[in-house]
Amino acid sequence: MMRGRLRAALLAAHLYIGLTVGLVFVLAGLTGSFLVFYVEIDRLLNPELIVAQPASARPASYQAVYDTLNARYPERTGPWRLEIPLAPDRPVMARYYKPAETAHLAFAPLMVAIDPYTLNEVNARFWGAYAATWLYDLHYTLLMDRTGKVLMFLVGMVFLITIAIGLGLWWPSASKWRQATRMLPRAPSRKRIYDIHTITGFYSLVLLLALGLTGVVLSKTEWIKPVLDAVSSTREAPVLVSAPTGRESIDIDQALAIARRTYPDATLRWIETPDGERGVFLVRLRSPGEPGNRFPKTQVWIEQYTGRVLHHWSGLRRPAGQAFLDWMHPIHSGEAFGLPGRLMIFFSGFMPLVLWITGCMRWRHKARPRY
């Protein structure tokens, strides 16, 4: 009797969570599919982001790009982040993290695209004010800023619980395993809908669990780190300062050269300029074998006046807890496994929609009396 009541309670929980919170799962899945290729889609929507590469011209120095930004935005005296283009037809993407216009938001930098050959500004937008980043915020925070991050953490936990309940309710006996994992030909429509629902869930289980887990960790990493530190350890970015000595700051290209010498086998990804006269350069690189491509974890902190390396760490040699965190975004976006991985994540984003539609149809079948 107790077992029957437990199963009925789990069925009800799976049903009502799926019909209600399941809509957020659907939204997260569809927007996540878009975000797998959001940089490429943004370039298609904004053709000016595809720059023409002159036959004989070389890209300007990154110091020249920074000088262009300072001349164009003299009032923005905080740090900039310059992202190294991943292809010759891409601009240098610069982020100003602290614009006064969006200071009330947790994250909404000014995004400026500079043609590396002509030093012309080709695009300037605030994060969240254009399609690609608006959808990013919809996926990450439901457009509710800090509150949305907490909500998405909770939704992700409910998503994982719902998957576990569904898997437990479906799990067949050993003798029925083969029948439960394939579509039966010429099955009645009700059975076919049930099969689509359960088989879709089963074959996408690993991907859905991976997306749910990584989404939970990424939404509130600061809540997960203490748990990891209890069994291993994670990293905290060092608090470092430069000591003004009357010298002029080294330029960006010198800082990049110092970072290259520190990790000669790594590829540059971006540089953050110092925040004021006591700030430091932060250069991020990708060491061969790192799972993240656009956001790798090899980092070098450089004193802005002397060029001395104050601190550095590899994206490969790190504690187990930090390695776990470093894999979260590359798995969530699929880039850890190249284009095949990105395509898998893209298609898996449609699975919550399939599950929700077939779940609604199953609910309607059960609610409608048979004649």
HELIX and SHEET records of a PDB file:
HELIX    1   1 MET A    2  LEU A   19  1                                  18    
HELIX    2   2 GLY A   22  VAL A   36  1                                  15    
HELIX    3   3 TYR A   38  LEU A   45  1                                   8    
HELIX    4   4 PRO A   47  LEU A   49  5                                   3    
HELIX    5   5 TYR A   62  ARG A   72  1                                  11    
HELIX    6   6 ALA A  100  THR A  102  5                                   3    
HELIX    7   7 ALA A  131  THR A  141  1                                  11    
HELIX    8   8 ASP A  145  TRP A  170  1                                  26    
HELIX    9   9 ALA A  174  LYS A  176  5                                   3    
HELIX   10  10 TRP A  177  ALA A  180  1                                   4    
HELIX   11  11 SER A  189  TYR A  203  1                                  15    
HELIX   12  12 LEU A  205  SER A  219  1                                  15    
HELIX   13  13 THR A  221  VAL A  231  1                                  11    
HELIX   14  14 ILE A  252  THR A  262  1                                  11    
HELIX   15  15 ALA A  320  SER A  333  1                                  14    
HELIX   16  16 GLU A  335  PHE A  337  5                                   3    
HELIX   17  17 GLY A  338  SER A  348  1                                  11    
HELIX   18  18 MET A  351  ALA A  367  1                                  17    
SHEET    1   A 8 GLU A 121  PHE A 126  0                                        
SHEET    2   A 8 LEU A 110  ILE A 114 -1                                        
SHEET    3   A 8 VAL A  92  TYR A  96 -1                                        
SHEET    4   A 8 TRP A  80  GLU A  83 -1                                        
SHEET    5   A 8 THR A 267  GLU A 272 -1                                        
SHEET    6   A 8 VAL A 280  ARG A 286 -1                                        
SHEET    7   A 8 THR A 298  GLU A 303 -1                                        
SHEET    8   A 8 VAL A 309  TRP A 313 -1                                        
END                                                                             
